């Protein structure tokens, strides 16, 4: 099964596809967990990059280097969407983990 982190989201908010990589999930538990962990770390780093880009856009606008409010709003919106997506995925993973821990064997 192929898993691509943030692929539909990144297409809509303008992140180049070169930063996205396909992750092959194996049936081996160790490598499957490692690929899931790598995908989660990649998702956090992409959201962090968008947050940093939004902060730079805010500083450039505040200092007068940029007068384009559209670029500022776009950078902030991208960062907000990525953060919301990351939080929702994290919450779903935690819910799934809690449910697994409550299962009776």
N, C-alpha and C positions, 0 to 999 in steps of 0.2 A: 504494500500500500504506500503510495507517495503522499508525503505531507509537505506542504509548502506554507511556511509561516507568513502571515499577513499578506498573501498574494492578492486577494481581491481588494483589500484595503489600500495597499501600496499603489495599485493601478489607479485607484480613484483619487488619491491625494498627491500623486506625482513623484513617487520615489522610483528611481530607475530600476528596471528588472535585473540589472547586473548585481545588485546587492542582495537579491533573493536567491536562495539556493534550494534545490529539491533535496529532501531528506528521505532516504529509504529506510522504512521501519522493518526490522527483521523480526522473526519469530523467537529468536534467542532473547531471553529476558534481560540479560546484561546489556547487549547492544541496543535493544529496544528502549530500555530506560535511558541509556546514554544518548541516543538520538533524540528522545523526548526532552531530555535535559538541555542538550545543545540547542534545540529549537526554541526552548523557553528563554535561554540566555540570549539568543539572537534576537528574540522579540523584545526583551528588555533593552538591549543595546540600541535597537532601531528606535524605540520610543524615546530613549535618552538622547539620541542624536537629534531627533525632531524637537525635543524640548530645548536643547542647546541652540539650535538654529533659530527658534522662536525668540530666545533671550537675546541673541545677537541682533536679530531684526528689531527688537524693542529698543535696544541700546542705540543702534544706528538711527532709528527714528527720533529718539529723545535727544541725541547729540546733534541732530540736524544733517547727518550724512545722507539720509534718505527722506524724501518727502512723500513717498508713495504709500498711502495708507492701505491700499489693496494688498500689497506684498506683506505688510505687517499682519493684517487680518488673516491672510491665507496661511502664513507660517504659524500663527497662534491656533488656527482651526485644525491644521494638520497635527500639531502637537497634542491638542485636546482630544482629537479622535483616537490617536495612537494610545494615549494614556487611558482613555475609557476602555478601549479594546483590551489592553494589557490587564487592567484591573478586573474586567469581566472574565477573561480567560483564567486568571489566577484564582478568582473566587470559585469558578466551576471546578478547577483542579482540586482545590481544597475541599469542596463539597464531595467530590468523588472519593477523595482520600478518606474523609470522615465516614462516608458510607461503607467503604471497604473495611475500615477498622471496626465497624459495628456489626459486621456479618458474623453469624455463628458458623463454626466449622463442624 
